[in-house]
Amino acid sequence: MYFLGESGSGKTEASKIILRYIAEVTNVSNQAEIKRISNILIQTNVILETFGNSRTNRNDNSSRFGKYMDLHFDYKFDPIGGKIQHYLLEKSRVIKQQIGERNFHSFYQLIYGENNLQEYGLNLKAEDYYYINQGNCCKVLKIDDKHDYQQVKQAFKIVGFTQDEISIIWKIIAAILHLVNFCLFDFLNISFFLFIQG
């Protein structure tokens, strides 16, 4: 089954509906295990959307990557597992967004969702981080970054990530936010210093 269409046409939502449908109509005797597997696949989608979706001028939850989901079935056509491959991630979005657009959801979820930002060394407002302020829309009314952050933290646990792995992932997101602010600050200091000395 292929889902094709332009941005905002509902491809991601359609795939979630299909996964839920498969979980509901399969073997009743093995329903709990089938629901567990389907839930893992659905929660994997939550994680992929956090790190691969962003707000564009056409869609508040636009996938900026392609994915291929391969479901595995047993001889009774009950799902027994799956594999998701992603490709074509729009990496340039990390460093540049158009006016009205946002970077990947993960950056805003961390800033607006985490209660202990000091753990990640984040003490500025979202608007002060260059990698997420270029589109002039750090906050979007239709997106609840705090709620979505809690949802993705739960999804990590359901899929099987350890607390240490989850923490490392968010620390990497924080490091990316710091990186350009630190480099720009350093660059300005060095330029100023060289100018004074020269």
N, C-alpha and C positions, 0 to 999 in steps of 0.2 A: 504494500500500500504506500503510495507516495502522496505527500501533501505539498502542493505547489501553489504559489500565489504571490502577490505583491506584499509589501510591508503592511502589516495591520490586517491582513485578510483572515487571520485566525488559524494558521498552520499549527502553531504550538498548542493552542487550546484544543484543536481537533485531535491531536495526538494524545493529550491527557484524557479526553473523553473516551477514546478508543481503549486506552489502558484500563480505565475504570470499567468499561463495558466488558472487556475480556475477563476481568476479575470477577464480575457478577455472574456471568453465564457459564463459567467452567464448573467442572466436577464438584458437586456439593460435598462429597465425602472428604475431599482434600482442600476445602474452601479456605481454611485458616492459612495454610502454607501458600496457596495461590495469592491470597490477599497480601501476605507478607512480601512476596516477590514483587507483586505489582506495586505495592507501596514503596519499595526500594527504588523501583524504576521511576515512579512519579517523583519521589524525593530527590533523585538524581537530577531530574529536570529542574527542580527548585535551585539546586546548586549551580547547574549550568547557566540558568537564567541570571543568577546573581553575578557571575563572573563573565558572562558573554552577552548580556542584554543591556540596553541603555535607552534613554529617552532620546528620540529623534524628533524632528519637526513633523513627522507623519504619525508617530506612534510612541506612546509612553513606555512601552515594554518591547522594543524592537530587538529581535535576535540579530546580533552582529556576527554571527557565525552560522555555518551549516552543520547539520548533524545527521547521522545515519543511525537509526535504532534497529537493532537486530533482536527479535524476540525468539526464544527457543521454546519449543513445545515437545511434550512427550507423545507417545503413540496414541494417547486418547485426546490429543490436541489441548491439553492443559499446559499453561505456561510453567516452565521450570527454570527460567533464567533469561538473561538478556545481555546485550552488549551495546554500548553507545560509543560511536566514534564521532569526534568533532573535527571540523576542518574549516579552513578559510576564516579564521578569527581576524576581525578587523583591528589589528594591533595598533594602527595609527591613531585610533580613538583614545588610547591612553595618553598621548601627548598633545592632541589637538581635537577640539570640538568646535562646531559651527555655533553661531549665535542661536539660542533657543534649544540647544541640544546639551546632553549631559554625557559624562564619561560612563563607564560601566557601573551598574548599580552597587557593586561591592564597596566602592569608595564612600558613597553617601550613606549606605547602611552602617558602615563602621562609624562614621562621624556622628550620625544622628541616632544610632541604635545602641552603641556601647555606653554603659554607665561609667566605666572606669577608663576614660581615654588616656589618663596619665600612664597606665600600663604600657601603652603604645607610644608614649611621648607626644601625643597629639594635644596641643593646648591652644590651637588657633581656631577661629571660626572656619566653616567650610569655605566661605568666600575668600579666605586668605591663602588657600592652597592652590597654586597655579594650575596644577593638573586637573582640577575639578571646577575651576571658576570661569573658564574661558567662554562658556556658553551663556553666562549670566542667568543661569536658572538652577542654582544648587538645590533649591527647594521647589518641589512640584506638588500642587494641591492634591492631585489624584494619586500620588505615590506616598505610601506610609512607610518610609525607610526604617523607622524604629520597629514596626511590626514585622516587616520583611526580614530584618536582621535576626529577630528572634526565630522566625520561621526557618531561615537557612541554618542557624545554629542547631535547631532540632533536626533538620534534614541531614546534617553531617553525622549526628549521632545515629539516626536510623540507618543510614547507609553503612556505618561501621567505622567512621573516623574516631581516633582516640582524642582525648582532650588536648594532649600535647600537639597532635597534628593540626587540630582546629586552631589552637593558639598560634602556631607557626604560620599558618596561612594568613591569619589576620595581621600578624606582625609584618609579613611581606607586603601586604596592602598598605599598611602604615608607612613602611620604608619607602615605597614608591611615592607616596604623598610627600614625604620629607625630602626625597632625593632632589627634586628640581628646586624646591625652596632653598635648600642648603647650597646647591650649586650656584644658583643665581646670587645668593647672598655673598658667597665666597668670591664669585667672579667680580661683583661690584667692589668688594674690599680690595682685591688684588689690583683691579684697574685703578682704583683711587690711590692705592699705595704707589703703584708704578708712576702714576701721573705726578704725584707729589715729589717723588725721588727724581724723576726725569726732568 
